[in-house]
Amino acid sequence: MRALLELVRAPAALSVPGDTIAGAAAAGRRPAPGLALASVLVYWSGMALNDWADREADAVERPERPIPSGRVRPGAAL
């Protein structure tokens, strides 16, 4: 589980709900909690997909990352 949290850069997602809340406020609407959660999930998906796409470069430049180190299988990240 720890490797998956590192893969998606879980702590960085703390700022994502604020973006949806700020966007709703700017539009004069009430923030939707489901939209904030969906935004976090899309963010995490993007992080995992990025590491999957960069797995060969990361094997050379960042071998400690979850995919090159073997802690997360590429298929699981995809």
N, CA, C and O of each residue as an XYZ file, in Angstrom:
312
protein
N       0.827     -1.198      0.000
C       0.000      0.000      0.000
C       0.873      1.264      0.000
O       0.557      2.252     -0.663
N       1.963      1.210      0.750
C       2.853      2.373      0.825
C       3.419      2.727     -0.548
O       3.539      3.903     -0.891
N       3.764      1.710     -1.325
C       4.311      1.950     -2.664
C       3.265      2.586     -3.580
O       3.599      3.450     -4.391
N       2.008      2.167     -3.459
C       0.951      2.777     -4.276
C       0.731      4.238     -3.896
O       0.519      5.085     -4.763
N       0.782      4.529     -2.600
C       0.634      5.920     -2.167
C       1.789      6.777     -2.675
O       1.602      7.943     -3.023
N       2.986      6.188     -2.715
C       4.128      6.913     -3.272
C       3.967      7.097     -4.779
O       4.303      8.151     -5.320
N       3.453      6.071     -5.452
C       3.248      6.142     -6.900
C       2.339      7.304     -7.277
O       2.639      8.048     -8.211
N       1.229      7.465     -6.557
C       0.267      8.514     -6.901
C       0.575      9.852     -6.226
O      -0.160     10.826     -6.388
N       1.671      9.884     -5.470
C       2.078     11.101     -4.762
C       0.912     11.626     -3.908
O       0.490     12.777     -4.023
N       0.422     10.739     -3.061
C      -0.787     11.001     -2.275
C      -0.787     12.351     -1.545
O      -1.791     13.059     -1.618
N       0.282     12.741     -0.851
C       0.210     14.027     -0.134
C      -0.028     15.238     -1.045
O      -0.644     16.219     -0.629
N       0.457     15.165     -2.274
C       0.280     16.295     -3.198
C      -1.184     16.512     -3.554
O      -1.568     17.606     -3.965
N      -2.003     15.472     -3.397
C      -3.420     15.586     -3.749
C      -4.204     16.418     -2.746
O      -5.373     16.720     -2.987
N      -3.598     16.794     -1.636
C      -4.306     17.602     -0.642
C      -4.726     18.960     -1.198
O      -5.694     19.554     -0.724
N      -4.008     19.445     -2.192
C      -4.349     20.749     -2.765
C      -5.471     20.659     -3.800
O      -6.078     21.677     -4.134
N      -5.753     19.480     -4.305
C      -6.709     19.321     -5.400
C      -8.142     19.704     -5.006
O      -8.795     20.420     -5.767
N      -8.662     19.259     -3.849
C     -10.039     19.656     -3.503
C     -10.207     21.173     -3.409
O     -11.268     21.705     -3.734
N      -9.174     21.854     -2.970
C      -9.244     23.311     -2.885
C      -9.472     23.956     -4.240
O     -10.141     24.985     -4.339
N      -8.922     23.360     -5.278
C      -9.123     23.887     -6.629
C     -10.590     23.809     -7.044
O     -11.126     24.753     -7.625
N     -11.234     22.687     -6.747
C     -12.638     22.556     -7.123
C     -13.525     23.462     -6.277
O     -14.513     24.006     -6.769
N     -13.173     23.621     -5.010
C     -13.931     24.512     -4.130
C     -13.788     25.957     -4.587
O     -14.767     26.702     -4.629
N     -12.565     26.349     -4.929
C     -12.332     27.713     -5.411
C     -13.056     27.952     -6.735
O     -13.620     29.023     -6.955
N     -13.039     26.951     -7.614
C     -13.742     27.088     -8.890
C     -15.238     27.246     -8.697
O     -15.877     28.049     -9.378
N     -15.796     26.484     -7.771
C     -17.233     26.594     -7.497
C     -17.547     27.967     -6.919
O     -18.539     28.589     -7.299
N     -16.718     28.437     -6.012
C     -16.945     29.751     -5.413
C     -16.861     30.853     -6.469
O     -17.664     31.786     -6.465
N     -15.895     30.743     -7.363
C     -15.745     31.745     -8.419
C     -16.944     31.758     -9.357
O     -17.291     32.796     -9.921
N     -17.572     30.604     -9.519
C     -18.741     30.506    -10.384
C     -20.035     30.818     -9.640
O     -21.117     30.798    -10.227
N     -19.918     31.108     -8.334
C     -21.101     31.423     -7.544
C     -21.947     30.202     -7.227
O     -23.157     30.322     -7.037
N     -21.338     29.043     -7.167
C     -22.065     27.798     -6.909
C     -21.552     27.163     -5.631
O     -20.470     27.488     -5.144
N     -22.344     26.259     -5.103
C     -21.937     25.513     -3.924
C     -20.973     24.411     -4.358
O     -21.197     23.763     -5.381
N     -19.912     24.194     -3.600
C     -18.972     23.124     -3.966
C     -19.615     21.751     -3.776
O     -20.350     21.531     -2.813
N     -19.345     20.861     -4.670
C     -19.876     19.496     -4.612
C     -18.779     18.572     -4.084
O     -17.740     18.419     -4.727
N     -18.998     17.953     -2.918
C     -17.961     17.065     -2.363
C     -17.579     15.939     -3.327
O     -16.416     15.541     -3.386
N     -18.541     15.434     -4.072
C     -18.245     14.373     -5.029
C     -17.291     14.832     -6.118
O     -16.454     14.060     -6.585
N     -17.418     16.086     -6.520
C     -16.521     16.620     -7.542
C     -15.102     16.736     -6.998
O     -14.139     16.460     -7.713
N     -14.968     17.138     -5.748
C     -13.646     17.229     -5.132
C     -13.002     15.843     -5.067
O     -11.817     15.694     -5.367
N     -13.768     14.844     -4.682
C     -13.242     13.476     -4.624
C     -12.875     12.977     -6.017
O     -11.823     12.364     -6.198
N     -13.718     13.231     -6.984
C     -13.430     12.812     -8.356
C     -12.158     13.483     -8.870
O     -11.378     12.861     -9.591
N     -11.947     14.734     -8.506
C     -10.737     15.444     -8.933
C      -9.493     14.797     -8.352
O      -8.479     14.672     -9.038
N      -9.561     14.385     -7.094
C      -8.425     13.695     -6.466
C      -8.148     12.384     -7.196
O      -6.991     12.058     -7.466
N      -9.180     11.642     -7.512
C      -8.994     10.368     -8.204
C      -8.410     10.554     -9.600
O      -7.576      9.759    -10.034
N      -8.839     11.589    -10.301
C      -8.268     11.882    -11.620
C      -6.799     12.286    -11.480
O      -5.961     11.884    -12.288
N      -6.493     13.075    -10.462
C      -5.106     13.481    -10.201
C      -4.241     12.248     -9.958
O      -3.183     12.095    -10.567
N      -4.700     11.367     -9.063
C      -3.933     10.163     -8.762
C      -3.764      9.293     -9.994
O      -2.697      8.715    -10.205
N      -4.801      9.194    -10.807
C      -4.704      8.409    -12.034
C      -3.650      8.981    -12.967
O      -2.886      8.238    -13.584
N      -3.612     10.280    -13.068
C      -2.612     10.938    -13.900
C      -1.199     10.696    -13.412
O      -0.289     10.501    -14.217
N      -1.006     10.707    -12.111
C       0.328     10.446    -11.545
C       0.771      9.014    -11.853
O       1.916      8.783    -12.243
N      -0.140      8.057    -11.677
C       0.195      6.657    -11.960
C       0.472      6.456    -13.445
O       1.421      5.764    -13.812
N      -0.348      7.055    -14.298
C      -0.148      6.925    -15.741
C       1.167      7.571    -16.169
O       1.861      7.037    -17.034
N       1.516      8.698    -15.584
C       2.780      9.355    -15.895
C       3.959      8.449    -15.540
O       4.887      8.301    -16.336
N       3.928      7.842    -14.353
C       5.023      6.955    -13.975
C       5.064      5.710    -14.859
O       6.144      5.202    -15.161
N       3.905      5.218    -15.275
C       3.880      4.076    -16.189
C       4.543      4.460    -17.512
O       5.364      3.710    -18.041
N       4.188      5.625    -18.041
C       4.739      6.069    -19.323
C       6.241      6.351    -19.235
O       6.967      6.171    -20.212
N       6.703      6.792    -18.065
C       8.114      7.141    -17.870
C       8.937      6.017    -17.250
O      10.070      6.249    -16.829
N       8.394      4.814    -17.187
C       9.047      3.744    -16.435
C      10.440      3.411    -16.948
O      11.314      3.077    -16.148
N      10.676      3.489    -18.247
C      12.006      3.176    -18.774
C      13.008      4.268    -18.419
O      14.139      3.969    -18.036
N      12.605      5.527    -18.541
C      13.495      6.627    -18.151
C      13.730      6.615    -16.647
O      14.844      6.857    -16.183
N      12.670      6.333    -15.885
C      12.818      6.285    -14.430
C      13.734      5.155    -13.985
O      14.387      5.266    -12.948
N      13.794      4.068    -14.751
C      14.691      2.970    -14.407
C      16.145      3.437    -14.393
O      16.973      2.906    -13.653
N      16.442      4.437    -15.222
C      17.795      4.987    -15.285
C      17.949      6.159    -14.327
O      18.921      6.229    -13.574
N      16.989      7.082    -14.356
C      17.122      8.334    -13.622
C      16.595      8.294    -12.189
O      17.117      8.994    -11.321
N      15.578      7.491    -11.937
C      14.956      7.413    -10.606
C      14.640      5.963    -10.258
O      13.470      5.607    -10.122
N      15.655      5.123    -10.114
C      15.404      3.697     -9.880
C      14.701      3.402     -8.554
O      14.224      2.287     -8.340
N      14.636      4.376     -7.683
C      13.963      4.170     -6.392
C      12.447      4.332     -6.476
O      11.743      3.980     -5.530
N      11.926      4.859     -7.592
C      10.474      5.033     -7.764
C       9.790      3.653     -7.730
O      10.440      2.640     -7.988
N       8.518      3.607     -7.421
C       7.845      2.320     -7.224
C       7.887      1.342     -8.401
O       8.052      0.142     -8.184
N       7.744      1.819     -9.630
C       7.739      0.885    -10.759
C       9.142      0.365    -11.058
O       9.322     -0.851    -11.122
N      10.145      1.224    -11.244
C      11.478      0.691    -11.549
C      12.058     -0.177    -10.425
O      12.828     -1.102    -10.683
N      11.685      0.125     -9.194
C      12.216     -0.653     -8.074
C      11.525     -2.007     -7.922
O      11.984     -2.861     -7.164
N      10.412     -2.199     -8.649
C       9.695     -3.454     -8.591
C       8.646     -3.541     -7.488
O       8.023     -4.587     -7.304
N       8.446     -2.444     -6.753
C       7.450     -2.454     -5.679
C       6.033     -2.368     -6.214
O       5.089     -2.785     -5.542
N       5.870     -1.822     -7.440
C       4.566     -1.775     -8.119
C       4.797     -2.285     -9.543
O       5.685     -1.807    -10.250
N       3.994     -3.251     -9.946
C       4.097     -3.779    -11.305
C       3.559     -2.754    -12.290
O       2.605     -2.045    -11.969
N       4.141     -2.655    -13.481
C       3.631     -1.693    -14.470
C       2.148     -1.870    -14.769
O       1.431     -0.882    -14.923
N       1.679     -3.103    -14.852
C       0.265     -3.347    -15.112
C      -0.627     -2.825    -14.002
O      -1.731     -2.349    -14.263
N      -0.163     -2.910    -12.780
C      -0.939     -2.393    -11.656
C      -1.020     -0.872    -11.716
O      -2.054     -0.291    -11.386
N       0.054     -0.233    -12.133
C       0.041      1.232    -12.258
C      -0.874      1.671    -13.394
O      -1.565      2.685    -13.291
N      -0.872      0.914    -14.459
C      -1.722      1.246    -15.608
C      -3.174      1.056    -15.256
O      -4.047      1.285    -16.093
